[in-house]
């Protein structure tokens, strides 16, 4: 049976408190990033569902591992995130606004955005964030980077730069995010008795996986065009890409369903 509102608040508080504190202790997040992560988690846990926090945990773990992977080399190349790979509040919110919006909309269960669709939309946004993080953190190690708009050779870490390694990481991250989401959302459908009203189970896998990869490409295109011209920065690019991933996921889901 689903948790009542008080149980959701209490469990979300415990889970978000433990996870954000651990992230701060491991220097994955700065202090302001930790506070932002706690707030994002609380909104998602209370308005969406507590089990969605499991998906955030997988995103956090994969981001941590990707960030710390060959960090000394990234530092020597001058392409590391922060001082030791830590994320600030702006990074957290850039990737967290779209999932939060999906959670809040799911709570109100509006006719255009029924709760039965919200999990797939939430997962699509998260898949974009995961794919982009792994593509950036691991793909930057490739010496062969090309601008996505014209495929001219560029230095690793260039805004809008892509590589075969980065693209492979984007595909992998989108797929495993969708796979984990499949199990979480399937459990949710059973818990809430939505088995007859949820989209086909293939939607859990295909739509988030595709949107994750597509959203990563959108991120690169924006980076190669607007960001390189000084319109916005990496955070605004992430925000746009994750939001578009969620919107496109919803559009495809509506047409599919």
N, C-alpha and C positions, 0 to 999 in steps of 0.2 A: 504493500500500500504506500502511496506517496506520503511524504512528511507533511505535517501541518506547518503553518507559517512560523510558529515559535521554534519548532524543531529545526526548520531550515535555517533560521537566523543563527541559532546556537551552533549548529554543525558547521555552517559557513564561516562563522567567526573563528572557531577552533582550527579548521583546515586552513583558512587564509592566514591566520596568525602564525601557525606552524610553518607553512610554506614560505611566507614572506620573510619571516625571521631567519629561516634556514638560508634563503637566498642572500640576505644581507650578511649573514655570518660567513658564507662562502664567497662573498664579494662579487656575487653575480649582479646585485643591484646596489646602487647608492642609497643613502637614507631616504631621499625624496622619491627615488624609484621604488623603494620598499613600501612607502606609504601609498604611492599610486597603485602598486600591484595589489596591496591589501584592499583598496577601494574597488578596483576593477573586479577582483575575485568576489567581494561581497555582493556587488550588483548582479554579477552573473549567477552566483549561488542562490540569491534570494529571489530575483525576478525570473531567472531561467530555471535552472535545476542544480541541486547540489552535485549530482553526478557529472555535470559539465565541468566541474572543477578538476575532475580526473583528466579531462582533455587538456586543461591548462597546465596540469602537472607534467604531462608528456611534452607539451610545447616548451615548458621551462627547462626540463631535463635535456631535451635535444638541443636547445639553444645554448645551454651551459656547456655541453660536450663539444658542440661545434665551435663555440667561442674560444674554449681553452685548447682546442686541437692545434698543435704546432704554434702556440701563441708566441713563443720566442722568435720564430721566423717572421710572423706577422709584424711583431714589434720592430724587428730589424728592417723590414720593408716599409714601415711607417703606415701600415694600413689597419692597425688594431683599433678596436672600439674602446674608447675611454683610455684610462691609464693601464688597467689590468683586465680589460674586457667587460667592465661593469656597465650596466645600463642605467640611465637616469629616468626621471619621471616622464620626460618628453618621449623617450623610446617606448616606455610602457604604454603610454596613452596612444601613441601613433598606431600601435598594433592592437590596442584594447578597446578603442572606441566602437569599432564595427561589431565585435562580438557582444559588447555591452548593449548596443542598440538592438541587436537581435534578441537578447535576453529580455530587455524591457518590453519590446513589442510582443514577445511571446506571452508575457504575463497578462497583458490586456486582452489577448486572444481576439484581435480585430478580425472581422470577416475577410478583409484582403490579405491578412497575415495570420492565419489560424495556427494554433499551437502545434498542430500536426506537422507543419512545415518548418517551424522555427529551428529545430535541431540541425537540419541539413544546412540551413542558411548560416547558422552559427558556425558549424563545422567548415563551411566553405571559406569564411573569413579567416578562421584559424589555420586552415590549410595554406592560404596565401602567405600568412605571416611565417609559418614554419618553412615553407618552400623558399621564401626570400631570404630568411635567416641562414639556412644551410647553404644556399647558393652563394650568398655573400661571404660567409665566414670560411667556407672551404674552397669555393671557386676562386677566391682571391689569391690562393696559393699557386694557381696555374700561371705559367709564364706566357701562355698564349691566350690573350684576351682580345676581344674584338667588340667594336661599338655595334650595338644591336640594330641601329638604323641604317648603317652603310657597310658594316663589317670591316671597317678599317682597323688595323692593329692599334691597340692602345695599351698603356701601362696597366698592370693589375691594380684594381681598386678604383679605376676611373668610373665616374657616374655613367650608368648605361652600358658598362662593359660586361660582356658575357664570355663564357668559355665552355668547352665540352664538359669539363669537370663540374663546373657550376650548374650546368643544365642537368647533368646526371643527378646531382644532389637535389635539385629542385623536384625532379620526377620522384626520386626516392622519398623525400620528405612529404610530398603531396600524397603519395600512396600509403605510407604508414600512418599518416594522420587520418586519412579516410578509413583505413582498416581498424584503427583503435576506435574511431568514431562509430563505426558500424556496430561494434559490440556494445558500446555505451548507449547508443540511440535505440538499439534493438531491445536492450534491457529496459530502457525508458518506456518504449511502446508497450511492453508487457506490463510494467508497473502501473501505468496510467490507463491501461485498458484501451489503448489506441491502435491495437493490432489491425483492426478493420478499417481504420481511417488514415493510417500513416501511408506515405508513398511506398512503392515497392522497395524491398530491401536493397535492390541494386542501386537505388538512388543514393543510399548511404555511402556507397563506395565510389560510383562513377562520377557523380556531380562534384563532390568535394575534391576528388583527385584531379579532375580536369580543371576545376576552378582554381585550385592551388597552383597548378603549373601556369595556367593562363594569367592569373593575377601576378605571378612572378615576372612574366614577360611584360605585362603592363607597367610594373614597377621599373623595369629596365628602360622601357621606351620613354617614360616620363623623366627618368634620370638622364637619358641621353639628349633630351630636348629641353624641356622647361627648366630642369634643375641645373643643367650645364650653362644655361643662359641667366642664371641667378634668380629664377622664379621659384621660390620655395627652397626646401632643403631635404635631406634624407628622411626626416621625420614626416614632413608633409607628403612626400612621395609614398611612404609606407601607409599613411592614413588613407590616401586616395586609392591605392592599390587594394588594400584589404576591404575597403568599402565597396569598390567596384566588384570585387570577387564575391562579396555577399549579395549584392544586387543582381549580378549576372546569375549566380546560383539560384536565387529566388525566381528569376525570370525563366530559366531553363526548367526548374522544378514545376512551375505552374503549367508550362506548356507540356511537360512530360506527364504530369499527374492528370 
